[in-house]
Amino acid sequence: MKNYFAHTTAVIDENCSIGEGTKIWHFSHIMSDATIGKQCNIGQNVVVSPKVILGKNVKVQNNVSIYTGVVCEDDVFLGPSMVFTNITNPRSAVVRKNKYQKTLVKKGASIGANATIICGNTIGEFALIGAGAVVTKNVLPYALVVGNPSKQIGWVSEYGHTLEFDKNGLATCTESRQHYQLKNNTVIKL
């Protein structure tokens, strides 16, 4: 007996693992050997390719294709129509299925609508990728990046608010009131 919801138009291949409480919506396709954690939400028209791993509570908005090589840890948000790649030099006539590169999206990171994540990179914990950004290199934990190619323009809290560090390298999230420290280009929650 399945312990998740799948809309009648969703296609769920054999040999995939789907966690309890997950919801899979209209016209989405979960391919063989994909692993989806508990309490995930897979929006409309989403493809989850073989060997993709999604942790628990991952939110995938509409029109996202998650290709082989992508791993998303817990509490990741993938915005509408954002894009992953898995080969740096694709060619229609050249088969490179054994050359898929890994892309890791760490716990709590959010990727905005229409952003593109070039394969082989790591998005750090609680990083925030702005809408339409093109990520071509690793992103630090708690970093706020925007643009094409993306550039870091600041730091964000675990609640996604911009952190304003004082001369001592200390900041407080405006919503959670959690405290953070910036030292040697690294943010830690106190």
N, C-alpha and C positions, 0 to 999 in steps of 0.2 A: 504494500500500500504506500502510495507516495504521500509525503508529508510537506509538500509544497504546492503552490498554485501555478498552473500553466493555462493560458487562454487557449481555446480550441484551435486557433490558427497558428499557435506556436509549434515548432518542430523540435522535438527532443530526441536526439539520436541515442542509440544504445551505448552502454559503457561510459556514461558520464555520471558525475556525482553532484547532486543538488541538495543543499542543506535545508533543514527544517525551516518553514516560515518564509521561504523565498517566493517571490512572485515574478512570473515571466509573462509579459504582455504580448499584444497582437503582433503577428508576423515575425516573431523572433526565432532564431535558430541556435540551439545549443548543440554543438558537434561532439562526436565521440571523444572520450578521454579529457573532456573539459571538467574542471572542478570549480563548483560555485558553493560558497559557504552559506551559513545560516543567515536568515533575515535580509537577504539581498533583494534589490528591486531591479529587474531587467526591463527597461522600457520597450516601446514599440520599435520594430524594425532593427533589432540588435542581432549581431552575429557574434557568437563566442566560439572561437576556433579550437581545434584539438590542442590539448596540453596547456591551455590557458588556465591560470589559477586565480580565482577571486576569493579573498578572505570573507569574513563575516561583515554584514551590514554595508556592503558595497552598493552604491546607487549608480546605476547606468542609465542615463537619459536616452531619449529617442535617437535613432539613426547612428549608433556607434558600432563600429566593427573592432573587435578585440582579437588581434591576430596571434597565432602561435608565437611564443617567446615572451608574451606579456604576463607579468605577475603583479597583481594588486593586493596589497595587504589589507587589513581590517579598516573599515570606516572611510574608504576612498570614495570620492565623488567624481564621476566622469560626466561632464556637461554635454548638452545636446550637440550632436554632429561633430564631436571632437574626433581626432584621427590618430591612430597608432600606425607606425610602419614596422616592418620586421626584416627588411633587406635594404642595404644602403644604395645598391646599384641595380635595381630591378630591370629585367629585360623579358619581354614576352617569350622570346625564342630560347632563353637560357634558363634551365631548371636549377634553382638554388635552394631547394627545400632543406638541404643539409647545412645551409649557411644562415638560417634564421638567427638573429641577434636577440639577446635578452633585454627587455625593458622592465625595470622594477619601479613600481609606484608604492612608496612607503606609507605606513599607517597615517591615516587622517589627511592625506594630501587631497587637494581639489584641483581639477583641471576644467577650465572654463569652456564655454560653448565655442565650437569651431577652432579650437586650438589643435595644433599638430605636434606630436611627440615623435621625434626622429629616434629610431631604434638604437639600442646600445647604451641608453642613458638611464640614470637613476633620478627619480624625483624624491627628494628628502621628506621626512616626516613633517606633516602639517604645512607643507609648502602650498602656495596658491599660485596657480598658473592663470593669468588673465585671459579673457575671451580673445580668440584669434591669434594668440601667441604661437610662435614656431620655436619649439625647444630643440636646440641643436647640441646641448651639452648638459652635464649633470646639474641638478638644482639642489642647493643646500637646504637642510631642514629649516622650516619657518620662513623661507625666502618668498618674496613677492616678485614675480617676473612677468613682464609684458613685452609685446612688440615682436618684430620679425627682422632679424633673429631676436629671440627673447633676451632681455637684459634684466638683471635684478635692480629693482628700484626701491626696495625696502624690505621690511620684516613684518610678519603677521603673527598674531596669537593663535592658539588652538581653536579659538572661536572665529578666526578669519578677519580680525580687526588689525589695522595698521598699528605697529608698536612705535612709539616715540621715545627713544632712549635718551636719558639725561647724561650729563657729563660724567657720571659714575657708571654708565652703562646699564642703568636700570630702567625698566618700563613696566606699566601696568595695563592689562587689557581693560578697555572701557566697559565691556559687558560682563565678563566673568570675574573681574577684579583680581585675576591671577597675576603673579609677578614673574618677570623675565629678566635675564641678564645677558648682555652682549659682551663677549670677551674673545679676542683673537678671531673675529669674524665668525663666531659660533654663538648661537642663541640657546640658552637652557631655561627651562621653567624652574623657578625656585619653589 
